[in-house]
């Protein structure tokens, strides 16, 4: 039987709904004290939306007595929109939110700090924000009428549960499911990749095709969420590790050269004013058992600190026994560690 934890967010929270643009909104948890200069912008993972990540309630409570408020950003790719989304659009929307927050808060509360925090695939958004060219490269199909958006630097960045979607899917394929044997799963996966590569777009190469729900539902994705062939190929990245896709940022088999192009570009882009905090879950259900979590963090630290730079926060760690979203009934201690590290990090960001 599934046990649901009733969080304070589930019982209701005071706050302000901000219209960043006509179609982009963010909810600021104020708990009766909105007049705070500093901001933590929270971005959820695949399928997440407002208040769906339970540990966010712990962070909101921990920041009550501080000068920080939390903005829970609702991207166009939130909830069921992730299957049609892409990292480029996500970071454009994060950039618009960061700019909005600075313009909204500074005249009233003074110059404040802005930190972005991502959970799961939200971590891919965080990394993409601080490491890719500014403005980002245009997509040849979907950005024909796009106006480039310059991203402003953020004072800090946090990644929680930065897992590899590709390795998670490959683990499902390797083990099989209650319905499909490993052999059947491999055949299903290979055909899905082949079909997605062959027919990625339609209508004169201008419109996404959709991977059949009967396929995506059997390999681990929600059976109600449409996934485009383009996003599917980005998430499963079938040509990795030699030619990783945009979404393949955190796989354990990526080369040092690839990490130099991602983590290693953070210092060069100048979009992170201070340091990156990484909180990896020690018992993450999405991570295959062959992944050396501690070793992976050390490789990321080496890549981001190349050439004598220092962008790796010393509080980064693998949280013992932590599940992917720290939502299981036995997660009180992992959540305590997460909140303690995040609040300590934000305190140092504020002082810097």
C-alpha positions in Angstrom: 0.0 0.0 0.0 1.3 3.4 -0.9 1.6 5.8 2.0 1.3 9.5 1.2 3.0 12.1 3.4 0.6 15.1 4.0 2.9 18.1 3.8 2.1 21.6 4.8 2.1 22.5 1.2 -0.7 20.0 0.7 -2.7 21.7 3.4 -2.3 25.1 1.8 0.2 27.8 1.7 0.1 31.6 1.6 1.8 33.2 -1.3 1.8 35.3 -4.4 1.1 34.1 -7.9 3.4 36.0 -10.3 2.7 36.3 -14.0 6.2 36.4 -15.5 4.8 36.6 -19.0 1.3 36.0 -20.3 1.8 32.2 -20.2 4.5 31.8 -17.6 3.7 31.8 -13.9 5.5 31.2 -10.6 4.2 30.9 -7.1 6.1 32.6 -4.4 5.7 31.0 -0.9 5.5 33.9 1.5 4.0 32.5 4.6 2.9 35.9 5.6 6.3 37.6 5.1 6.8 38.5 1.4 9.2 41.4 2.0 12.4 39.6 1.5 15.2 40.5 -0.9 16.6 37.1 -1.7 15.1 34.4 -3.9 15.4 30.6 -4.4 13.8 29.6 -7.8 12.8 26.0 -7.7 12.4 23.9 -10.9 10.9 20.4 -10.7 11.6 17.3 -12.8 9.6 15.4 -15.4 5.9 15.6 -14.5 6.4 18.0 -11.6 4.3 21.1 -11.0 3.3 23.4 -8.2 4.1 21.8 -4.8 4.5 18.3 -6.2 8.1 17.9 -4.8 7.3 17.2 -1.1 10.7 18.3 0.4 10.1 21.8 -0.9 7.8 22.3 2.1 10.7 21.6 4.4 12.8 24.2 2.6 10.0 26.8 2.7 9.6 26.3 6.5 13.4 26.4 7.1 13.6 29.8 5.3 10.7 31.4 7.3 13.0 33.3 9.6 15.5 34.3 6.8 15.5 36.9 4.1 14.8 34.3 1.4 11.5 33.4 -0.3 10.9 30.5 -2.7 9.5 30.8 -6.2 8.1 27.5 -7.5 8.4 28.0 -11.3 5.8 26.4 -13.5 7.5 25.9 -16.9 5.6 25.2 -20.2 7.2 21.8 -19.8 5.8 21.2 -16.3 3.2 18.6 -15.5 2.5 16.6 -18.7 4.3 19.1 -21.0 7.8 17.6 -20.5 7.4 15.1 -23.4 7.0 18.0 -25.9 9.5 20.3 -24.2 13.2 21.0 -24.5 16.0 22.4 -22.3 16.4 25.4 -24.6 12.8 26.6 -23.9 13.2 25.8 -20.2 16.2 28.0 -19.7 14.6 30.9 -21.7 11.7 30.7 -19.2 14.1 30.6 -16.3 15.9 33.6 -17.7 12.7 35.5 -18.0 11.9 34.6 -14.4 15.3 35.7 -13.0 14.9 39.0 -14.8 11.4 39.4 -13.5 12.5 38.7 -9.9 15.3 41.3 -10.0 13.0 43.9 -11.5 10.2 43.1 -9.0 12.2 42.9 -5.8 15.0 45.5 -6.1 12.8 48.6 -6.1 11.0 47.4 -3.0 13.4 45.3 -1.0 16.9 46.2 -2.3 19.4 44.3 -4.4 19.0 40.6 -3.6 20.5 37.3 -4.5 18.9 34.9 -6.9 19.7 31.1 -6.7 18.2 28.5 -9.1 17.6 24.9 -7.8 16.6 22.0 -9.9 15.2 18.6 -8.9 15.9 15.6 -11.2 15.5 16.8 -14.8 15.3 20.3 -13.3 19.0 19.8 -12.6 19.5 19.5 -16.4 17.8 22.9 -16.7 20.2 24.3 -14.1 23.3 23.0 -15.7 22.1 24.1 -19.2 21.4 27.6 -17.8 25.0 28.0 -16.5 27.0 26.2 -19.2 25.6 26.7 -22.7 26.3 29.8 -24.9 24.5 33.0 -24.1 22.1 33.4 -25.8 21.6 29.8 -26.5 21.9 28.4 -30.0 18.7 28.5 -32.0 16.8 25.3 -32.9 16.7 25.0 -36.7 13.0 24.0 -36.8 11.3 25.5 -33.7 13.2 28.8 -33.3 12.7 30.3 -36.8 10.8 33.3 -35.3 12.5 33.1 -31.9 14.1 36.3 -30.4 17.3 35.4 -28.5 17.1 35.8 -24.8 20.2 36.9 -22.9 20.5 35.1 -19.6 21.6 37.1 -16.6 24.0 35.6 -14.1 22.6 33.9 -11.0 24.3 34.0 -7.6 24.1 30.3 -6.9 22.9 27.0 -8.4 21.7 23.8 -6.8 21.2 20.4 -8.4 19.3 17.7 -6.4 19.0 14.2 -7.9 20.9 15.0 -11.2 20.3 11.5 -12.7 20.8 10.2 -16.2 17.5 9.5 -18.0 19.4 7.4 -20.4 20.9 5.1 -17.8 17.6 4.9 -16.0 15.8 3.6 -19.2 18.7 1.3 -20.0 18.3 -0.3 -16.5 14.6 -0.9 -17.2 15.5 -2.4 -20.6 18.2 -4.6 -19.0 15.9 -5.9 -16.2 12.6 -6.1 -18.0 9.3 -5.5 -16.3 6.4 -7.6 -14.9 4.9 -7.4 -18.4 8.0 -7.7 -20.6 11.1 -9.8 -20.4 14.5 -8.2 -20.9 14.6 -9.6 -24.5 11.1 -8.2 -25.3 12.0 -4.9 -23.7 15.2 -4.6 -25.7 13.3 -5.3 -28.9 10.6 -2.7 -28.0 13.3 -0.1 -27.1 15.3 -0.7 -30.3 12.3 -0.4 -32.5 11.2 2.8 -30.7 14.6 4.4 -31.3 14.7 3.2 -34.9 11.2 4.7 -35.6 12.0 7.9 -33.8 15.2 8.4 -35.8 13.5 7.6 -39.1 10.4 9.8 -38.6 11.4 12.5 -36.1 9.4 15.2 -37.8 6.5 15.4 -40.3 4.6 18.0 -42.4 7.7 19.1 -44.3 10.0 18.5 -41.3 8.2 21.2 -39.3 6.1 19.3 -36.7 7.1 16.7 -34.0 6.0 13.2 -34.4 4.8 11.3 -31.3 6.2 8.0 -29.9 3.2 5.7 -29.4 1.9 5.8 -25.8 1.8 2.0 -25.8 5.6 2.1 -26.2 6.5 4.9 -23.8 4.2 3.6 -21.2 5.9 0.2 -21.3 9.5 1.5 -20.9 8.8 3.6 -17.8 7.1 6.8 -18.8 3.6 7.7 -17.7 1.1 6.2 -20.1 -0.8 9.5 -20.3 2.1 11.8 -21.3 2.8 12.3 -25.0 6.5 12.2 -25.8 7.8 13.6 -29.1 10.3 11.6 -31.1 12.7 14.5 -30.7 12.5 14.6 -26.9 12.5 10.8 -26.6 15.8 10.7 -28.6 17.2 13.4 -26.4 16.3 11.6 -23.2 17.5 8.1 -24.2 20.4 9.5 -26.2 21.0 6.3 -28.2 24.3 7.4 -29.7 25.9 8.0 -26.3 28.5 8.0 -24.9 30.2 8.9 -28.2 27.6 11.5 -29.3 25.5 12.5 -26.3 22.3 14.4 -26.8 21.3 17.7 -25.2 19.6 15.9 -22.2 22.5 13.5 -21.6 24.5 15.5 -19.1 24.8 13.2 -16.1 25.5 9.7 -17.4 28.4 7.9 -15.6 30.0 6.7 -18.8 30.5 10.1 -20.4 34.1 11.0 -21.3 36.2 13.6 -19.6 36.1 15.5 -22.9 32.3 15.6 -22.7 32.3 16.8 -19.1 34.7 19.5 -20.2 32.0 20.7 -22.6 29.4 20.8 -19.9 30.7 21.2 -16.3 33.9 22.6 -17.6 32.2 25.5 -19.4 30.6 27.0 -16.3 33.5 29.3 -15.5 33.8 30.4 -19.1 30.2 31.4 -19.5 30.2 33.7 -16.5 26.6 32.9 -15.5 27.3 31.5 -12.0 28.6 34.2 -9.6 29.5 31.8 -6.8 29.4 27.9 -6.5 27.4 24.9 -7.5 25.9 22.7 -4.9 25.1 19.1 -5.9 23.0 16.8 -3.7 22.9 13.2 -5.1 20.5 10.7 -3.6 22.3 7.6 -2.2 19.3 5.3 -2.8 18.0 6.9 -5.9 15.6 4.5 -7.6 16.4 6.0 -11.0 20.1 5.2 -10.8 21.4 1.7 -11.8 23.5 -0.2 -9.3 26.6 -0.1 -11.5 26.9 3.7 -11.1 29.6 4.8 -8.6 27.9 7.9 -7.2 30.8 9.2 -5.1 33.2 8.7 -8.1 30.8 10.5 -10.4 30.7 13.5 -8.1 34.5 13.6 -8.0 34.6 13.6 -11.8 32.1 16.5 -12.0 34.1 18.4 -9.4 37.3 18.0 -11.3 35.7 19.1 -14.5 34.1 22.3 -13.1 37.2 23.2 -11.2 39.6 22.8 -14.2 42.2 25.4 -14.8 42.4 26.4 -11.2 38.8 27.6 -10.9 36.7 26.9 -7.8 33.0 26.5 -8.6 32.3 23.3 -6.6 30.6 23.9 -3.2 32.2 21.9 -0.4 28.7 20.9 0.9 28.1 18.7 -2.2 27.5 15.1 -1.3 25.7 11.8 -1.8 23.0 11.8 0.8 22.9 8.4 2.6 19.7 6.4 2.1 18.0 9.3 0.2 15.5 8.3 -2.4 15.1 10.1 -5.7 12.7 12.9 -4.4 13.1 12.1 -0.7 9.4 11.3 -0.6 9.4 7.8 1.0 8.2 7.3 4.6 11.8 6.7 5.8 13.2 10.0 4.5 13.1 12.2 7.6 16.9 12.1 8.0 17.8 12.6 4.3 15.4 15.5 4.2 17.0 17.0 7.3 20.4 16.8 5.7 19.2 18.3 2.4 17.5 21.2 4.2 20.5 21.8 6.4 22.9 21.9 3.5 20.7 24.1 1.3 20.0 26.6 4.0 23.7 26.7 5.0 24.6 27.3 1.3 22.0 30.1 0.9 23.4 31.7 4.0 26.9 31.8 2.5 25.5 33.1 -0.8 23.8 35.9 1.1 27.0 36.9 2.9 29.3 36.8 -0.1 
